[in-house]
């Protein structure tokens, strides 16, 4: 048999392979696309609504009771929250605490999309842990 005259050719040029290696993978959405999808999801897609309500209620009590304790000469025990309180008063502290709660709720919603029972346990733990400062502030105010 004679020698083959076929040559192997690359499927793409070196420039094409470099540009494809630099491009963002299309399988992962951008933060903006994820945020848009999260904000525009159906309300029925929101998991643990009663627990979210409980977390928001406990967080509101935390802010109110922290303000009451501080007005009576107490102090914020969380060093980061105390720093925010010193620079931006109770308004800054309220924004800070609700930013943390909002972030927590978003994270739990993402966990729920993958592992519902783990997310439910995480949400229950968040409500219970958030109730601890409320109990402590109540104790300080009544004693």
Backbone as CSV, one residue per row, in Angstrom:
resi,resn,N_x,N_y,N_z,CA_x,CA_y,CA_z,C_x,C_y,C_z
1,UNK,0.840,-1.174,0.000,0.000,0.000,0.000,0.876,1.224,0.000
2,UNK,0.379,2.229,-0.627,1.139,3.457,-0.735,1.033,4.298,0.514
3,UNK,1.910,5.256,0.598,1.922,6.162,1.748,0.704,7.070,1.690
4,UNK,0.163,7.364,2.851,-1.031,8.210,2.938,-0.631,9.661,2.770
5,UNK,-1.437,10.396,2.051,-1.155,11.807,1.839,-1.983,12.690,2.764
6,UNK,-2.753,12.085,3.654,-3.578,12.877,4.581,-2.721,13.437,5.698
7,UNK,-2.948,14.690,5.998,-2.252,15.320,7.115,-3.265,15.619,8.213
8,UNK,-2.795,15.535,9.434,-3.670,15.908,10.550,-3.720,17.419,10.653
9,UNK,-4.931,17.923,10.716,-5.102,19.366,10.866,-5.756,19.633,12.216
10,UNK,-5.358,20.698,12.883,-6.023,21.038,14.145,-7.469,21.443,13.865
11,UNK,-8.337,21.159,14.822,-9.741,21.524,14.664,-9.960,23.022,14.787
12,UNK,-9.042,23.685,15.461,-9.152,25.136,15.576,-7.756,25.721,15.588
13,UNK,-7.680,26.987,15.310,-6.375,27.642,15.289,-5.909,27.889,16.723
14,UNK,-4.604,28.107,16.930,-4.118,28.394,18.292,-4.803,29.617,18.893
15,UNK,-5.126,30.615,18.091,-5.796,31.812,18.607,-7.186,31.460,19.124
16,UNK,-7.900,30.555,18.409,-9.231,30.138,18.850,-9.161,29.407,20.190
17,UNK,-8.173,28.562,20.367,-8.100,27.804,21.614,-7.749,28.711,22.792
18,UNK,-6.953,29.744,22.565,-6.620,30.686,23.639,-7.854,31.492,24.017
19,UNK,-8.583,31.994,23.023,-9.753,32.805,23.343,-10.836,31.968,24.013
20,UNK,-10.964,30.696,23.653,-11.974,29.864,24.299,-11.558,29.517,25.726
21,UNK,-10.260,29.454,25.992,-9.804,29.173,27.347,-10.013,30.373,28.254
22,UNK,-10.018,31.574,27.699,-10.174,32.791,28.485,-11.647,33.079,28.753
23,UNK,-12.517,32.698,27.843,-13.937,32.988,27.996,-14.512,32.376,29.259
24,UNK,-15.490,33.084,29.843,-16.198,32.602,31.026,-17.031,31.387,30.650
25,UNK,-17.022,30.350,31.469,-17.857,29.190,31.160,-19.330,29.587,31.171
26,UNK,-20.073,29.041,30.235,-21.483,29.418,30.132,-22.354,28.635,31.096
27,UNK,-21.802,27.646,31.790,-22.616,26.839,32.683,-22.911,27.549,34.001
28,UNK,-22.124,28.550,34.379,-22.366,29.271,35.619,-22.859,30.677,35.310
29,UNK,-24.034,31.041,35.841,-24.550,32.378,35.574,-23.760,33.423,36.347
30,UNK,-23.834,34.642,35.882,-23.168,35.733,36.577,-23.944,36.066,37.843
31,UNK,-23.331,36.836,38.713,-24.000,37.263,39.951,-25.271,38.046,39.607
32,UNK,-25.202,38.896,38.601,-26.373,39.682,38.206,-27.513,38.799,37.738
33,UNK,-27.194,37.773,36.955,-28.234,36.856,36.476,-28.823,36.066,37.632
34,UNK,-27.962,35.633,38.570,-28.453,34.898,39.726,-29.361,35.782,40.574
35,UNK,-28.941,37.030,40.825,-29.732,37.951,41.636,-31.069,38.246,40.973
36,UNK,-31.067,38.442,39.663,-32.309,38.685,38.933,-33.257,37.499,39.068
37,UNK,-32.727,36.291,38.912,-33.560,35.092,39.038,-34.083,34.934,40.458
38,UNK,-33.257,35.272,41.456,-33.690,35.140,42.847,-34.793,36.141,43.171
39,UNK,-34.628,37.375,42.735,-35.612,38.420,43.034,-36.932,38.154,42.317
40,UNK,-36.867,37.620,41.104,-38.080,37.416,40.304,-38.648,36.003,40.399
41,UNK,-38.219,35.240,41.379,-38.775,33.896,41.531,-40.214,33.989,42.015
42,UNK,-40.950,32.937,41.808,-42.329,32.863,42.275,-42.333,32.816,43.803
43,UNK,-43.335,33.412,44.433,-43.404,33.403,45.889,-43.533,31.980,46.418
44,UNK,-44.095,31.087,45.615,-44.215,29.702,46.053,-42.854,29.012,46.130
45,UNK,-41.829,29.609,45.513,-40.486,29.053,45.567,-39.745,29.442,46.845
46,UNK,-40.328,30.331,47.636,-39.688,30.774,48.870,-39.940,29.719,49.944
47,UNK,-38.877,29.166,50.487,-38.977,28.099,51.470,-39.019,28.658,52.888
48,UNK,-39.718,27.984,53.768,-39.708,28.258,55.205,-40.246,29.640,55.574
49,UNK,-41.333,30.045,54.961,-41.895,31.378,55.214,-42.193,31.594,56.701
50,UNK,-42.820,30.638,57.414,-43.045,30.876,58.853,-41.744,31.053,59.641
51,UNK,-40.711,30.293,59.288,-39.432,30.443,59.979,-38.762,31.768,59.633
52,UNK,-38.934,32.215,58.397,-38.401,33.534,58.025,-39.113,34.610,58.828
53,UNK,-40.436,34.473,58.970,-41.190,35.421,59.794,-40.703,35.423,61.232
54,UNK,-40.446,34.232,61.778,-39.939,34.129,63.151,-38.560,34.778,63.268
55,UNK,-37.704,34.562,62.268,-36.367,35.158,62.288,-36.454,36.681,62.217
56,UNK,-37.335,37.201,61.386,-37.498,38.658,61.290,-38.056,39.239,62.587
57,UNK,-38.996,38.526,63.212,-39.554,38.984,64.488,-38.476,38.986,65.577
58,UNK,-37.712,37.910,65.672,-36.649,37.831,66.674,-35.592,38.908,66.413
59,UNK,-35.298,39.166,65.149,-34.315,40.199,64.804,-34.816,41.590,65.177
60,UNK,-36.106,41.832,64.960,-36.688,43.126,65.357,-36.620,43.291,66.874
61,UNK,-36.948,42.228,67.600,-36.850,42.281,69.062,-35.410,42.512,69.499
62,UNK,-34.472,41.897,68.820,-33.051,42.082,69.134,-32.665,43.551,69.014
63,UNK,-33.051,44.188,67.915,-32.711,45.602,67.707,-33.385,46.473,68.779
64,UNK,-34.660,46.229,69.029,-35.388,47.042,70.018,-34.820,46.865,71.426
65,UNK,-34.582,45.635,71.818,-34.068,45.384,73.162,-32.620,45.837,73.316
66,UNK,-31.838,45.729,72.244,-30.463,46.254,72.294,-30.499,47.758,72.535
67,UNK,-31.392,48.442,71.835,-31.549,49.885,72.046,-31.954,50.211,73.477
68,UNK,-32.861,49.409,74.036,-33.297,49.637,75.415,-32.157,49.402,76.404
69,UNK,-31.381,48.351,76.194,-30.252,48.058,77.083,-29.207,49.172,76.991
70,UNK,-28.916,49.631,75.791,-27.919,50.690,75.599,-28.388,51.999,76.236
71,UNK,-29.685,52.297,76.109,-30.208,53.534,76.696,-30.142,53.507,78.226
72,UNK,-30.012,52.324,78.802,-29.903,52.187,80.259,-28.459,51.962,80.702
73,UNK,-27.522,52.260,79.820,-26.112,52.183,80.192,-25.420,50.890,79.818
74,UNK,-26.110,49.983,79.157,-25.487,48.735,78.726,-24.675,48.939,77.463
75,UNK,-24.126,47.874,76.951,-23.341,47.979,75.721,-23.600,46.791,74.810
76,UNK,-23.319,46.985,73.547,-23.415,45.910,72.544,-22.211,45.008,72.732
77,UNK,-22.443,43.697,72.891,-21.346,42.762,73.144,-20.621,42.337,71.876
78,UNK,-21.291,42.381,70.733,-20.660,42.023,69.464,-19.712,43.160,69.076
79,UNK,-18.400,42.897,68.969,-17.451,43.992,68.697,-17.686,44.690,67.352
80,UNK,-18.068,43.943,66.327,-18.332,44.567,65.019,-19.574,45.439,65.115
81,UNK,-20.634,44.911,65.716,-21.868,45.687,65.879,-21.623,46.907,66.768
82,UNK,-20.777,46.756,67.789,-20.456,47.878,68.667,-19.722,48.979,67.905
83,UNK,-18.808,48.595,67.027,-18.090,49.568,66.201,-19.067,50.314,65.287
84,UNK,-19.972,49.577,64.675,-20.982,50.203,63.808,-21.869,51.133,64.627
85,UNK,-22.250,50.706,65.819,-23.080,51.521,66.701,-22.384,52.828,67.064
86,UNK,-21.079,52.764,67.327,-20.328,53.968,67.682,-20.252,54.959,66.524
87,UNK,-20.180,54.440,65.289,-20.031,55.327,64.134,-21.360,55.761,63.528
88,UNK,-22.384,54.898,63.566,-23.629,55.202,62.862,-24.883,55.088,63.729
89,UNK,-24.725,55.034,65.026,-25.853,54.972,65.963,-26.754,53.763,65.707
90,UNK,-27.967,53.818,66.218,-28.901,52.696,66.110,-29.342,52.448,64.670
91,UNK,-29.382,53.499,63.849,-29.773,53.285,62.437,-28.771,52.388,61.738
92,UNK,-27.497,52.645,61.932,-26.464,51.811,61.325,-26.501,50.395,61.861
93,UNK,-26.749,50.264,63.177,-26.828,48.942,63.781,-28.016,48.158,63.214
94,UNK,-29.136,48.838,63.024,-30.319,48.184,62.452,-30.041,47.701,61.034
95,UNK,-29.440,48.544,60.217,-29.103,48.155,58.840,-28.134,46.973,58.852
96,UNK,-27.121,47.035,59.717,-26.136,45.956,59.820,-26.804,44.633,60.186
97,UNK,-27.637,44.648,61.215,-28.267,43.406,61.667,-29.214,42.844,60.607
98,UNK,-29.971,43.706,59.936,-30.880,43.204,58.905,-30.142,42.778,57.635
99,UNK,-28.984,43.366,57.375,-28.169,42.901,56.243,-27.698,41.472,56.500
100,UNK,-27.296,41.184,57.739,-26.872,39.831,58.086,-28.038,38.854,57.962
101,UNK,-29.194,39.248,58.457,-30.381,38.384,58.394,-30.771,38.133,56.936
102,UNK,-30.738,39.169,56.114,-31.082,39.021,54.695,-30.112,38.068,54.008
103,UNK,-28.840,38.238,54.263,-27.831,37.344,53.686,-28.093,35.902,54.130
104,UNK,-28.393,35.717,55.393,-28.660,34.383,55.938,-29.861,33.745,55.246
105,UNK,-30.919,34.503,55.067,-32.123,33.978,54.413,-31.811,33.569,52.977
106,UNK,-31.061,34.383,52.261,-30.700,34.064,50.876,-29.863,32.784,50.826
107,UNK,-28.897,32.658,51.730,-28.061,31.460,51.759,-28.910,30.221,52.053
108,UNK,-29.821,30.322,53.002,-30.676,29.178,53.336,-31.566,28.809,52.150
109,UNK,-32.051,29.794,51.405,-32.869,29.504,50.227,-32.059,28.742,49.184
110,UNK,-30.815,29.100,49.032,-29.955,28.392,48.084,-29.663,26.971,48.558
111,UNK,-29.457,26.806,49.858,-29.250,25.457,50.392,-30.509,24.619,50.174
112,UNK,-31.673,25.214,50.370,-32.947,24.496,50.233,-33.152,23.961,48.825
113,UNK,-32.599,24.646,47.846,-32.736,24.180,46.469,-31.985,22.863,46.254
114,UNK,-31.016,22.586,47.117,-30.215,21.371,46.964,-30.503,20.326,48.044
115,UNK,-30.632,20.792,49.283,-30.849,19.885,50.418,-31.869,20.510,51.367
116,UNK,-33.126,20.198,51.139,-34.217,20.823,51.874,-34.095,20.596,53.378
117,UNK,-33.833,19.378,53.817,-33.790,19.092,55.257,-32.624,19.816,55.939
118,UNK,-31.489,19.903,55.273,-30.349,20.637,55.844,-30.670,22.122,55.943
119,UNK,-31.369,22.647,54.943,-31.743,24.058,54.969,-32.739,24.340,56.096
120,UNK,-33.689,23.429,56.285,-34.674,23.613,57.357,-33.976,23.614,58.709
121,UNK,-33.057,22.695,58.919,-32.305,22.643,60.168,-31.474,23.914,60.355
122,UNK,-30.870,24.403,59.276,-30.089,25.638,59.329,-30.973,26.824,59.693
123,UNK,-32.182,26.858,59.134,-33.108,27.953,59.434,-33.572,27.891,60.889
124,UNK,-33.896,26.695,61.375,-34.285,26.533,62.785,-33.154,26.971,63.715
125,UNK,-31.928,26.585,63.377,-30.769,26.973,64.183,-30.598,28.492,64.181
126,UNK,-30.820,29.121,63.029,-30.704,30.574,62.947,-31.711,31.291,63.831
127,UNK,-32.933,30.792,63.851,-33.960,31.393,64.715,-33.578,31.206,66.182
128,UNK,-33.157,29.986,66.538,-32.792,29.705,67.934,-31.595,30.543,68.381
129,UNK,-30.583,30.620,67.546,-29.384,31.397,67.905,-29.709,32.887,67.995
130,UNK,-30.563,33.373,67.102,-30.949,34.790,67.130,-31.794,35.124,68.356
131,UNK,-32.429,34.120,68.930,-33.250,34.355,70.127,-32.397,34.502,71.388
132,UNK,-31.152,34.031,71.350,-30.298,34.108,72.541,-30.036,35.552,72.996
133,UNK,-29.645,36.478,72.104,-29.461,37.862,72.557,-30.765,38.499,73.047
134,UNK,-31.882,38.079,72.472,-33.177,38.603,72.913,-33.437,38.155,74.353
135,UNK,-33.179,36.886,74.634,-33.360,36.372,75.996,-32.419,37.084,76.970
136,UNK,-31.170,37.283,76.558,-30.193,37.952,77.430,-30.594,39.402,77.690
137,UNK,-30.994,40.109,76.638,-31.420,41.509,76.819,-32.658,41.589,77.702
138,UNK,-33.576,40.681,77.545,-34.784,40.657,78.386,-34.390,40.432,79.850
139,UNK,-33.490,39.499,80.050,-32.999,39.237,81.416,-32.371,40.504,82.019
140,UNK,-31.538,41.189,81.248,-30.889,42.413,81.752,-31.900,43.503,82.073
141,UNK,-32.936,43.606,81.268,-33.927,44.667,81.463,-34.845,44.409,82.663
142,UNK,-35.137,43.147,82.946,-36.028,42.852,84.065,-35.296,42.657,85.387
143,UNK,-34.009,42.444,85.339,-33.288,42.232,86.602,-32.727,43.526,87.159
